[in-house]
Amino acid sequence: MRKLLPLLFTIISITAAQAQDMAAMRQACGDDVRALCPGIMPGGGRIKQCMIEKFDRLSDGCKTALKDAKAQQGGK
């Protein structure tokens, strides 16, 4: 059990960091998604694809949040 505690703590920390990244992206990009991708239904990567296609039109704050999240994931 003691061997599992560090692993469990690491998993919880990663999950919490990912949740913070998602919250930051939603806050920074929410208006952009509503303005640039109206009518796009969530799921299947459709919103992500719309944002990729319209990346040059995203706000600076949204671009920064997306780049920060990507950097946190190790550039994936």
Gaussian input, Z-matrix of N, CA and C with variables (Angstrom, degrees):
# hf/3-21g

backbone

0 1
 N
 C     1     B1
 C     2     B2     1     A1
 N     3     B3     2     A2     1     D1
 C     4     B4     3     A3     2     D2
 C     5     B5     4     A4     3     D3
 N     6     B6     5     A5     4     D4
 C     7     B7     6     A6     5     D5
 C     8     B8     7     A7     6     D6
 N     9     B9     8     A8     7     D7
 C    10    B10     9     A9     8     D8
 C    11    B11    10    A10     9     D9
 N    12    B12    11    A11    10    D10
 C    13    B13    12    A12    11    D11
 C    14    B14    13    A13    12    D12
 N    15    B15    14    A14    13    D13
 C    16    B16    15    A15    14    D14
 C    17    B17    16    A16    15    D15
 N    18    B18    17    A17    16    D16
 C    19    B19    18    A18    17    D17
 C    20    B20    19    A19    18    D18
 N    21    B21    20    A20    19    D19
 C    22    B22    21    A21    20    D20
 C    23    B23    22    A22    21    D21
 N    24    B24    23    A23    22    D22
 C    25    B25    24    A24    23    D23
 C    26    B26    25    A25    24    D24
 N    27    B27    26    A26    25    D25
 C    28    B28    27    A27    26    D26
 C    29    B29    28    A28    27    D27
 N    30    B30    29    A29    28    D28
 C    31    B31    30    A30    29    D29
 C    32    B32    31    A31    30    D30
 N    33    B33    32    A32    31    D31
 C    34    B34    33    A33    32    D32
 C    35    B35    34    A34    33    D33
 N    36    B36    35    A35    34    D34
 C    37    B37    36    A36    35    D35
 C    38    B38    37    A37    36    D36
 N    39    B39    38    A38    37    D37
 C    40    B40    39    A39    38    D38
 C    41    B41    40    A40    39    D39
 N    42    B42    41    A41    40    D40
 C    43    B43    42    A42    41    D41
 C    44    B44    43    A43    42    D42
 N    45    B45    44    A44    43    D43
 C    46    B46    45    A45    44    D44
 C    47    B47    46    A46    45    D45
 N    48    B48    47    A47    46    D46
 C    49    B49    48    A48    47    D47
 C    50    B50    49    A49    48    D48
 N    51    B51    50    A50    49    D49
 C    52    B52    51    A51    50    D50
 C    53    B53    52    A52    51    D51
 N    54    B54    53    A53    52    D52
 C    55    B55    54    A54    53    D53
 C    56    B56    55    A55    54    D54
 N    57    B57    56    A56    55    D55
 C    58    B58    57    A57    56    D56
 C    59    B59    58    A58    57    D57
 N    60    B60    59    A59    58    D58
 C    61    B61    60    A60    59    D59
 C    62    B62    61    A61    60    D60
 N    63    B63    62    A62    61    D61
 C    64    B64    63    A63    62    D62
 C    65    B65    64    A64    63    D63
 N    66    B66    65    A65    64    D64
 C    67    B67    66    A66    65    D65
 C    68    B68    67    A67    66    D66
 N    69    B69    68    A68    67    D67
 C    70    B70    69    A69    68    D68
 C    71    B71    70    A70    69    D69
 N    72    B72    71    A71    70    D70
 C    73    B73    72    A72    71    D71
 C    74    B74    73    A73    72    D72
 N    75    B75    74    A74    73    D73
 C    76    B76    75    A75    74    D74
 C    77    B77    76    A76    75    D75
 N    78    B78    77    A77    76    D76
 C    79    B79    78    A78    77    D77
 C    80    B80    79    A79    78    D78
 N    81    B81    80    A80    79    D79
 C    82    B82    81    A81    80    D80
 C    83    B83    82    A82    81    D81
 N    84    B84    83    A83    82    D82
 C    85    B85    84    A84    83    D83
 C    86    B86    85    A85    84    D84
 N    87    B87    86    A86    85    D85
 C    88    B88    87    A87    86    D86
 C    89    B89    88    A88    87    D87
 N    90    B90    89    A89    88    D88
 C    91    B91    90    A90    89    D89
 C    92    B92    91    A91    90    D90
 N    93    B93    92    A92    91    D91
 C    94    B94    93    A93    92    D92
 C    95    B95    94    A94    93    D93
 N    96    B96    95    A95    94    D94
 C    97    B97    96    A96    95    D95
 C    98    B98    97    A97    96    D96
 N    99    B99    98    A98    97    D97
 C   100   B100    99    A99    98    D98
 C   101   B101   100   A100    99    D99
 N   102   B102   101   A101   100   D100
 C   103   B103   102   A102   101   D101
 C   104   B104   103   A103   102   D102
 N   105   B105   104   A104   103   D103
 C   106   B106   105   A105   104   D104
 C   107   B107   106   A106   105   D105
 N   108   B108   107   A107   106   D106
 C   109   B109   108   A108   107   D107
 C   110   B110   109   A109   108   D108
 N   111   B111   110   A110   109   D109
 C   112   B112   111   A111   110   D110
 C   113   B113   112   A112   111   D111
 N   114   B114   113   A113   112   D112
 C   115   B115   114   A114   113   D113
 C   116   B116   115   A115   114   D114
 N   117   B117   116   A116   115   D115
 C   118   B118   117   A117   116   D116
 C   119   B119   118   A118   117   D117
 N   120   B120   119   A119   118   D118
 C   121   B121   120   A120   119   D119
 C   122   B122   121   A121   120   D120
 N   123   B123   122   A122   121   D121
 C   124   B124   123   A123   122   D122
 C   125   B125   124   A124   123   D123
 N   126   B126   125   A125   124   D124
 C   127   B127   126   A126   125   D125
 C   128   B128   127   A127   126   D126
 N   129   B129   128   A128   127   D127
 C   130   B130   129   A129   128   D128
 C   131   B131   130   A130   129   D129
 N   132   B132   131   A131   130   D130
 C   133   B133   132   A132   131   D131
 C   134   B134   133   A133   132   D132
 N   135   B135   134   A134   133   D133
 C   136   B136   135   A135   134   D134
 C   137   B137   136   A136   135   D135
 N   138   B138   137   A137   136   D136
 C   139   B139   138   A138   137   D137
 C   140   B140   139   A139   138   D138
 N   141   B141   140   A140   139   D139
 C   142   B142   141   A141   140   D140
 C   143   B143   142   A142   141   D141
 N   144   B144   143   A143   142   D142
 C   145   B145   144   A144   143   D143
 C   146   B146   145   A145   144   D144
 N   147   B147   146   A146   145   D145
 C   148   B148   147   A147   146   D146
 C   149   B149   148   A148   147   D147
 N   150   B150   149   A149   148   D148
 C   151   B151   150   A150   149   D149
 C   152   B152   151   A151   150   D150
 N   153   B153   152   A152   151   D151
 C   154   B154   153   A153   152   D152
 C   155   B155   154   A154   153   D153
 N   156   B156   155   A155   154   D154
 C   157   B157   156   A156   155   D155
 C   158   B158   157   A157   156   D156
 N   159   B159   158   A158   157   D157
 C   160   B160   159   A159   158   D158
 C   161   B161   160   A160   159   D159
 N   162   B162   161   A161   160   D160
 C   163   B163   162   A162   161   D161
 C   164   B164   163   A163   162   D162
 N   165   B165   164   A164   163   D163
 C   166   B166   165   A165   164   D164
 C   167   B167   166   A166   165   D165
 N   168   B168   167   A167   166   D166
 C   169   B169   168   A168   167   D167
 C   170   B170   169   A169   168   D168
 N   171   B171   170   A170   169   D169
 C   172   B172   171   A171   170   D170
 C   173   B173   172   A172   171   D171
 N   174   B174   173   A173   172   D172
 C   175   B175   174   A174   173   D173
 C   176   B176   175   A175   174   D174
 N   177   B177   176   A176   175   D175
 C   178   B178   177   A177   176   D176
 C   179   B179   178   A178   177   D177
 N   180   B180   179   A179   178   D178
 C   181   B181   180   A180   179   D179
 C   182   B182   181   A181   180   D180
 N   183   B183   182   A182   181   D181
 C   184   B184   183   A183   182   D182
 C   185   B185   184   A184   183   D183
 N   186   B186   185   A185   184   D184
 C   187   B187   186   A186   185   D185
 C   188   B188   187   A187   186   D186
 N   189   B189   188   A188   187   D187
 C   190   B190   189   A189   188   D188
 C   191   B191   190   A190   189   D189
 N   192   B192   191   A191   190   D190
 C   193   B193   192   A192   191   D191
 C   194   B194   193   A193   192   D192
 N   195   B195   194   A194   193   D193
 C   196   B196   195   A195   194   D194
 C   197   B197   196   A196   195   D195
 N   198   B198   197   A197   196   D196
 C   199   B199   198   A198   197   D197
 C   200   B200   199   A199   198   D198
 N   201   B201   200   A200   199   D199
 C   202   B202   201   A201   200   D200
 C   203   B203   202   A202   201   D201
 N   204   B204   203   A203   202   D202
 C   205   B205   204   A204   203   D203
 C   206   B206   205   A205   204   D204
 N   207   B207   206   A206   205   D205
 C   208   B208   207   A207   206   D206
 C   209   B209   208   A208   207   D207
 N   210   B210   209   A209   208   D208
 C   211   B211   210   A210   209   D209
 C   212   B212   211   A211   210   D210
 N   213   B213   212   A212   211   D211
 C   214   B214   213   A213   212   D212
 C   215   B215   214   A214   213   D213
 N   216   B216   215   A215   214   D214
 C   217   B217   216   A216   215   D215
 C   218   B218   217   A217   216   D216
 N   219   B219   218   A218   217   D217
 C   220   B220   219   A219   218   D218
 C   221   B221   220   A220   219   D219
 N   222   B222   221   A221   220   D220
 C   223   B223   222   A222   221   D221
 C   224   B224   223   A223   222   D222
 N   225   B225   224   A224   223   D223
 C   226   B226   225   A225   224   D224
 C   227   B227   226   A226   225   D225

   B1=1.4565
   B2=1.5280
   B3=1.3158
   B4=1.4631
   B5=1.5175
   B6=1.3073
   B7=1.4621
   B8=1.5254
   B9=1.2968
   B10=1.4585
   B11=1.5230
   B12=1.3220
   B13=1.4649
   B14=1.5340
   B15=1.3390
   B16=1.4709
   B17=1.5291
   B18=1.3230
   B19=1.4579
   B20=1.5213
   B21=1.2979
   B22=1.4609
   B23=1.5260
   B24=1.3255
   B25=1.4592
   B26=1.5294
   B27=1.3243
   B28=1.4678
   B29=1.5204
   B30=1.3135
   B31=1.4677
   B32=1.5231
   B33=1.3172
   B34=1.4639
   B35=1.5270
   B36=1.3172
   B37=1.4628
   B38=1.5142
   B39=1.3277
   B40=1.4687
   B41=1.5165
   B42=1.3181
   B43=1.4602
   B44=1.5235
   B45=1.3241
   B46=1.4614
   B47=1.5240
   B48=1.3210
   B49=1.4688
   B50=1.5219
   B51=1.3176
   B52=1.4648
   B53=1.5264
   B54=1.3121
   B55=1.4587
   B56=1.5237
   B57=1.3284
   B58=1.4626
   B59=1.5220
   B60=1.3402
   B61=1.4599
   B62=1.5249
   B63=1.3265
   B64=1.4663
   B65=1.5226
   B66=1.3186
   B67=1.4613
   B68=1.5269
   B69=1.3270
   B70=1.4647
   B71=1.5260
   B72=1.3247
   B73=1.4709
   B74=1.5217
   B75=1.3267
   B76=1.4725
   B77=1.5250
   B78=1.3313
   B79=1.4533
   B80=1.5297
   B81=1.3276
   B82=1.4597
   B83=1.5221
   B84=1.3186
   B85=1.4689
   B86=1.5311
   B87=1.3178
   B88=1.4577
   B89=1.5185
   B90=1.3250
   B91=1.4647
   B92=1.5196
   B93=1.3381
   B94=1.4563
   B95=1.5242
   B96=1.3200
   B97=1.4654
   B98=1.5243
   B99=1.3328
   B100=1.4721
   B101=1.5290
   B102=1.3287
   B103=1.4648
   B104=1.5308
   B105=1.3233
   B106=1.4622
   B107=1.5239
   B108=1.3196
   B109=1.4635
   B110=1.5273
   B111=1.3307
   B112=1.4673
   B113=1.5306
   B114=1.2953
   B115=1.4579
   B116=1.5204
   B117=1.3215
   B118=1.4583
   B119=1.5250
   B120=1.3189
   B121=1.4529
   B122=1.5311
   B123=1.3349
   B124=1.4605
   B125=1.5303
   B126=1.3090
   B127=1.4628
   B128=1.5110
   B129=1.2822
   B130=1.4536
   B131=1.5227
   B132=1.3299
   B133=1.4623
   B134=1.5200
   B135=1.3354
   B136=1.4727
   B137=1.5276
   B138=1.3272
   B139=1.4677
   B140=1.5246
   B141=1.3131
   B142=1.4686
   B143=1.5276
   B144=1.3191
   B145=1.4640
   B146=1.5244
   B147=1.3114
   B148=1.4614
   B149=1.5219
   B150=1.3294
   B151=1.4585
   B152=1.5283
   B153=1.3186
   B154=1.4668
   B155=1.5247
   B156=1.3185
   B157=1.4675
   B158=1.5272
   B159=1.3202
   B160=1.4666
   B161=1.5267
   B162=1.3388
   B163=1.4575
   B164=1.5268
   B165=1.3139
   B166=1.4726
   B167=1.5204
   B168=1.3280
   B169=1.4682
   B170=1.5244
   B171=1.3362
   B172=1.4633
   B173=1.5243
   B174=1.3193
   B175=1.4580
   B176=1.5350
   B177=1.3186
   B178=1.4606
   B179=1.5260
   B180=1.3294
   B181=1.4630
   B182=1.5197
   B183=1.3100
   B184=1.4616
   B185=1.5272
   B186=1.3159
   B187=1.4683
   B188=1.5296
   B189=1.3213
   B190=1.4663
   B191=1.5309
   B192=1.3238
   B193=1.4690
   B194=1.5231
   B195=1.3132
   B196=1.4588
   B197=1.5250
   B198=1.3155
   B199=1.4663
   B200=1.5302
   B201=1.3407
   B202=1.4624
   B203=1.5314
   B204=1.3242
   B205=1.4666
   B206=1.5261
   B207=1.3165
   B208=1.4596
   B209=1.5206
   B210=1.3316
   B211=1.4695
   B212=1.5402
   B213=1.3288
   B214=1.4668
   B215=1.5347
   B216=1.3277
   B217=1.4662
   B218=1.5227
   B219=1.3126
   B220=1.4524
   B221=1.5136
   B222=1.3354
   B223=1.4629
   B224=1.5122
   B225=1.3061
   B226=1.4696
   B227=1.5011
   A1=110.41
   A2=117.34
   A3=120.68
   A4=111.03
   A5=117.60
   A6=121.30
   A7=111.10
   A8=116.75
   A9=121.21
   A10=113.29
   A11=117.66
   A12=120.29
   A13=112.97
   A14=120.12
   A15=118.35
   A16=112.52
   A17=116.55
   A18=120.48
   A19=110.46
   A20=116.71
   A21=121.49
   A22=110.67
   A23=116.58
   A24=120.96
   A25=110.66
   A26=117.78
   A27=121.88
   A28=110.72
   A29=117.16
   A30=121.09
   A31=110.41
   A32=117.57
   A33=121.42
   A34=110.07
   A35=117.73
   A36=121.29
   A37=111.13
   A38=117.28
   A39=121.20
   A40=109.73
   A41=116.53
   A42=120.47
   A43=110.53
   A44=117.79
   A45=121.28
   A46=110.19
   A47=117.64
   A48=120.92
   A49=110.65
   A50=117.23
   A51=120.35
   A52=110.74
   A53=117.40
   A54=120.91
   A55=110.46
   A56=117.27
   A57=120.82
   A58=110.71
   A59=117.01
   A60=120.99
   A61=110.62
   A62=116.43
   A63=120.54
   A64=110.71
   A65=117.14
   A66=120.41
   A67=110.49
   A68=116.97
   A69=120.74
   A70=110.57
   A71=117.08
   A72=119.91
   A73=111.25
   A74=116.42
   A75=118.88
   A76=110.76
   A77=115.97
   A78=119.65
   A79=110.73
   A80=116.97
   A81=121.07
   A82=112.57
   A83=117.71
   A84=120.86
   A85=114.25
   A86=117.39
   A87=119.79
   A88=113.76
   A89=117.24
   A90=120.09
   A91=111.18
   A92=116.90
   A93=121.06
   A94=110.99
   A95=116.42
   A96=120.32
   A97=110.09
   A98=115.92
   A99=118.75
   A100=111.53
   A101=117.44
   A102=120.98
   A103=113.10
   A104=116.32
   A105=119.94
   A106=114.20
   A107=117.03
   A108=120.63
   A109=111.59
   A110=117.25
   A111=118.18
   A112=110.74
   A113=115.29
   A114=119.75
   A115=114.45
   A116=117.99
   A117=120.23
   A118=107.89
   A119=116.36
   A120=121.32
   A121=109.79
   A122=117.81
   A123=120.54
   A124=111.49
   A125=113.96
   A126=119.88
   A127=111.55
   A128=115.29
   A129=120.96
   A130=114.03
   A131=116.88
   A132=120.01
   A133=114.27
   A134=116.78
   A135=119.68
   A136=112.75
   A137=117.78
   A138=120.25
   A139=109.48
   A140=116.63
   A141=120.46
   A142=110.04
   A143=117.70
   A144=121.54
   A145=110.85
   A146=117.38
   A147=121.03
   A148=110.38
   A149=116.33
   A150=120.09
   A151=111.18
   A152=117.20
   A153=120.49
   A154=109.56
   A155=116.29
   A156=120.80
   A157=111.81
   A158=117.18
   A159=120.94
   A160=112.05
   A161=116.55
   A162=121.55
   A163=112.04
   A164=116.72
   A165=120.19
   A166=112.60
   A167=117.81
   A168=121.78
   A169=112.69
   A170=118.30
   A171=121.47
   A172=109.99
   A173=115.63
   A174=120.35
   A175=109.72
   A176=115.44
   A177=119.96
   A178=111.25
   A179=117.04
   A180=120.35
   A181=112.32
   A182=116.90
   A183=121.49
   A184=109.98
   A185=116.82
   A186=120.02
   A187=110.92
   A188=115.96
   A189=120.56
   A190=110.60
   A191=117.05
   A192=120.81
   A193=110.84
   A194=117.56
   A195=121.30
   A196=111.09
   A197=116.69
   A198=120.73
   A199=110.63
   A200=117.24
   A201=121.12
   A202=111.12
   A203=116.42
   A204=120.35
   A205=110.19
   A206=116.57
   A207=120.12
   A208=110.91
   A209=116.39
   A210=121.24
   A211=110.04
   A212=117.21
   A213=121.49
   A214=110.79
   A215=116.34
   A216=121.12
   A217=111.49
   A218=116.57
   A219=119.70
   A220=112.79
   A221=115.76
   A222=120.06
   A223=114.57
   A224=118.66
   A225=121.86
   A226=111.53
   D1=-42.13
   D2=-178.74
   D3=-63.79
   D4=-30.43
   D5=178.93
   D6=-70.45
   D7=-27.36
   D8=-178.06
   D9=-81.46
   D10=-23.10
   D11=-176.56
   D12=-59.52
   D13=-47.22
   D14=178.40
   D15=-61.47
   D16=-38.79
   D17=178.32
   D18=-64.27
   D19=-44.74
   D20=179.26
   D21=-61.64
   D22=-43.82
   D23=178.37
   D24=-61.11
   D25=-41.74
   D26=178.92
   D27=-63.07
   D28=-44.58
   D29=179.74
   D30=-62.58
   D31=-44.07
   D32=179.17
   D33=-63.62
   D34=-41.16
   D35=179.80
   D36=-63.92
   D37=-43.33
   D38=179.14
   D39=-63.34
   D40=-44.98
   D41=-179.19
   D42=-62.38
   D43=-41.38
   D44=179.46
   D45=-65.60
   D46=-40.45
   D47=178.79
   D48=-64.71
   D49=-40.86
   D50=178.17
   D51=-64.59
   D52=-38.97
   D53=178.60
   D54=-64.24
   D55=-39.57
   D56=177.77
   D57=-65.83
   D58=-40.95
   D59=177.45
   D60=-60.29
   D61=-44.46
   D62=-179.45
   D63=-64.67
   D64=-41.42
   D65=179.30
   D66=-64.19
   D67=-41.43
   D68=179.03
   D69=-64.47
   D70=-40.98
   D71=179.06
   D72=-66.81
   D73=-41.33
   D74=179.27
   D75=-62.06
   D76=-41.42
   D77=-179.47
   D78=-68.20
   D79=-44.35
   D80=-176.16
   D81=-75.07
   D82=-29.84
   D83=-171.86
   D84=-110.52
   D85=-5.80
   D86=-175.95
   D87=-55.48
   D88=-47.71
   D89=-179.99
   D90=-64.91
   D91=-37.58
   D92=179.06
   D93=-63.29
   D94=-45.10
   D95=-179.51
   D96=-62.67
   D97=-44.00
   D98=179.90
   D99=-63.93
   D100=-37.04
   D101=-177.58
   D102=-80.19
   D103=-39.40
   D104=-172.39
   D105=-96.54
   D106=-20.37
   D107=-176.08
   D108=-129.43
   D109=46.88
   D110=-178.31
   D111=-65.81
   D112=141.66
   D113=177.07
   D114=81.56
   D115=-3.97
   D116=178.15
   D117=-78.71
   D118=123.98
   D119=-179.40
   D120=-81.65
   D121=133.88
   D122=176.96
   D123=-62.15
   D124=151.40
   D125=177.62
   D126=111.31
   D127=148.58
   D128=177.00
   D129=69.06
   D130=14.20
   D131=179.03
   D132=77.22
   D133=13.68
   D134=-176.29
   D135=-66.28
   D136=-41.85
   D137=179.59
   D138=-68.65
   D139=-42.42
   D140=177.35
   D141=-57.64
   D142=-45.14
   D143=179.87
   D144=-62.96
   D145=-41.48
   D146=177.93
   D147=-60.97
   D148=-43.62
   D149=-179.38
   D150=-66.62
   D151=-35.84
   D152=176.65
   D153=-64.38
   D154=-45.38
   D155=-178.67
   D156=-64.33
   D157=-29.90
   D158=-176.21
   D159=-112.95
   D160=24.32
   D161=-175.45
   D162=-53.89
   D163=-40.00
   D164=-177.85
   D165=-65.50
   D166=-17.65
   D167=-179.33
   D168=-99.42
   D169=-4.55
   D170=179.35
   D171=-68.68
   D172=152.01
   D173=177.42
   D174=-67.25
   D175=158.13
   D176=178.97
   D177=-60.55
   D178=-39.05
   D179=179.37
   D180=-62.80
   D181=-39.84
   D182=178.70
   D183=-67.56
   D184=-45.90
   D185=178.56
   D186=-57.87
   D187=-42.88
   D188=179.65
   D189=-63.39
   D190=-44.60
   D191=179.85
   D192=-62.30
   D193=-40.69
   D194=179.32
   D195=-66.46
   D196=-43.22
   D197=178.96
   D198=-65.05
   D199=-40.95
   D200=178.73
   D201=-63.14
   D202=-42.97
   D203=179.87
   D204=-64.65
   D205=-40.31
   D206=178.62
   D207=-63.80
   D208=-41.41
   D209=179.12
   D210=-64.13
   D211=-38.67
   D212=179.56
   D213=-64.16
   D214=-30.99
   D215=-179.25
   D216=-85.13
   D217=1.30
   D218=179.37
   D219=84.89
   D220=25.11
   D221=176.08
   D222=78.74
   D223=15.34
   D224=-179.87
   D225=-63.20

